[in-house]
Protein backbone atom coordinates (compact mmCIF):
# COMPACT_ATOMS: atom_id res chain seq x y z
CA UNK A 1 0.00 0.00 0.00
CA UNK A 2 1.46 3.35 -0.87
CA UNK A 3 1.59 6.49 1.25
CA UNK A 4 -1.13 8.35 -0.67
CA UNK A 5 -3.53 5.45 -0.33
CA UNK A 6 -2.81 5.12 3.40
CA UNK A 7 -3.44 8.83 4.00
CA UNK A 8 -6.69 8.63 2.09
CA UNK A 9 -7.79 5.71 4.27
CA UNK A 10 -6.80 7.62 7.42
CA UNK A 11 -8.92 10.57 6.27
CA UNK A 12 -11.87 8.26 5.63
CA UNK A 13 -11.41 6.69 9.07
CA UNK A 14 -11.44 10.12 10.74
CA UNK A 15 -14.61 11.08 8.86
CA UNK A 16 -16.34 7.86 9.90
CA UNK A 17 -15.24 8.32 13.50
CA UNK A 18 -16.69 11.83 13.50
CA UNK A 19 -19.95 10.57 12.04
CA UNK A 20 -20.22 7.86 14.70
CA UNK A 21 -19.57 10.46 17.42
CA UNK A 22 -22.35 12.68 16.04
CA UNK A 23 -24.77 9.74 15.87
CA UNK A 24 -23.95 8.81 19.48
CA UNK A 25 -24.67 12.37 20.61
CA UNK A 26 -27.97 12.36 18.71
CA UNK A 27 -28.91 9.04 20.30
CA UNK A 28 -28.09 10.29 23.81
CA UNK A 29 -30.09 13.49 23.39
CA UNK A 30 -33.08 11.57 22.01
CA UNK A 31 -32.94 8.91 24.73
CA UNK A 32 -32.93 11.60 27.43
CA UNK A 33 -36.23 12.93 26.09
CA UNK A 34 -38.06 9.61 26.51
CA UNK A 35 -40.16 9.40 29.65
CA UNK A 36 -43.25 7.58 30.90
CA UNK A 37 -45.75 10.04 29.42
CA UNK A 38 -44.03 9.85 26.02
CA UNK A 39 -44.12 6.06 26.07
CA UNK A 40 -47.84 6.12 26.98
CA UNK A 41 -48.50 8.46 24.05
CA UNK A 42 -46.78 5.91 21.78
CA UNK A 43 -49.08 3.13 23.03
CA UNK A 44 -46.80 1.44 25.54
CA UNK A 45 -48.07 0.50 28.96
CA UNK A 46 -46.58 -0.81 32.15
CA UNK A 47 -46.84 -4.49 32.87
CA UNK A 48 -46.80 -6.37 36.11
CA UNK A 49 -44.09 -8.99 36.18
CA UNK A 50 -45.18 -12.54 36.94
CA UNK A 51 -42.53 -14.99 38.02
CA UNK A 52 -42.78 -18.72 38.39
CA UNK A 53 -40.76 -20.78 40.80
CA UNK A 54 -39.96 -24.44 41.09
CA UNK A 55 -39.29 -26.54 44.10
CA UNK A 56 -35.80 -27.94 44.05
CA UNK A 57 -35.39 -31.61 43.28
CA UNK A 58 -34.49 -33.42 46.44
CA UNK A 59 -33.68 -36.93 47.46
CA UNK A 60 -36.13 -38.89 49.61
CA UNK A 61 -34.97 -41.92 51.57
CA UNK A 62 -37.02 -45.04 50.75
CA UNK A 63 -37.89 -46.96 53.89
CA UNK A 64 -34.90 -47.43 56.17
CA UNK A 65 -32.56 -48.47 53.41
CA UNK A 66 -29.75 -46.63 51.73
CA UNK A 67 -31.80 -46.46 48.52
CA UNK A 68 -32.97 -42.99 47.53
CA UNK A 69 -35.81 -41.86 45.33
CA UNK A 70 -35.82 -38.59 43.37
CA UNK A 71 -38.71 -36.37 44.49
CA UNK A 72 -41.19 -35.23 41.84
CA UNK A 73 -41.17 -31.56 41.02
CA UNK A 74 -44.52 -29.75 41.36
CA UNK A 75 -45.09 -27.10 38.71
C-alpha positions in Angstrom: 0.0 0.0 0.0 1.5 3.3 -0.9 1.6 6.5 1.2 -1.1 8.4 -0.7 -3.5 5.4 -0.3 -2.8 5.1 3.4 -3.4 8.8 4.0 -6.7 8.6 2.1 -7.8 5.7 4.3 -6.8 7.6 7.4 -8.9 10.6 6.3 -11.9 8.3 5.6 -11.4 6.7 9.1 -11.4 10.1 10.7 -14.6 11.1 8.9 -16.3 7.9 9.9 -15.2 8.3 13.5 -16.7 11.8 13.5 -20.0 10.6 12.0 -20.2 7.9 14.7 -19.6 10.5 17.4 -22.4 12.7 16.0 -24.8 9.7 15.9 -24.0 8.8 19.5 -24.7 12.4 20.6 -28.0 12.4 18.7 -28.9 9.0 20.3 -28.1 10.3 23.8 -30.1 13.5 23.4 -33.1 11.6 22.0 -32.9 8.9 24.7 -32.9 11.6 27.4 -36.2 12.9 26.1 -38.1 9.6 26.5 -40.2 9.4 29.7 -43.3 7.6 30.9 -45.8 10.0 29.4 -44.0 9.9 26.0 -44.1 6.1 26.1 -47.8 6.1 27.0 -48.5 8.5 24.0 -46.8 5.9 21.8 -49.1 3.1 23.0 -46.8 1.4 25.5 -48.1 0.5 29.0 -46.6 -0.8 32.2 -46.8 -4.5 32.9 -46.8 -6.4 36.1 -44.1 -9.0 36.2 -45.2 -12.5 36.9 -42.5 -15.0 38.0 -42.8 -18.7 38.4 -40.8 -20.8 40.8 -40.0 -24.4 41.1 -39.3 -26.5 44.1 -35.8 -27.9 44.1 -35.4 -31.6 43.3 -34.5 -33.4 46.4 -33.7 -36.9 47.5 -36.1 -38.9 49.6 -35.0 -41.9 51.6 -37.0 -45.0 50.8 -37.9 -47.0 53.9 -34.9 -47.4 56.2 -32.6 -48.5 53.4 -29.7 -46.6 51.7 -31.8 -46.5 48.5 -33.0 -43.0 47.5 -35.8 -41.9 45.3 -35.8 -38.6 43.4 -38.7 -36.4 44.5 -41.2 -35.2 41.8 -41.2 -31.6 41.0 -44.5 -29.8 41.4 -45.1 -27.1 38.7 
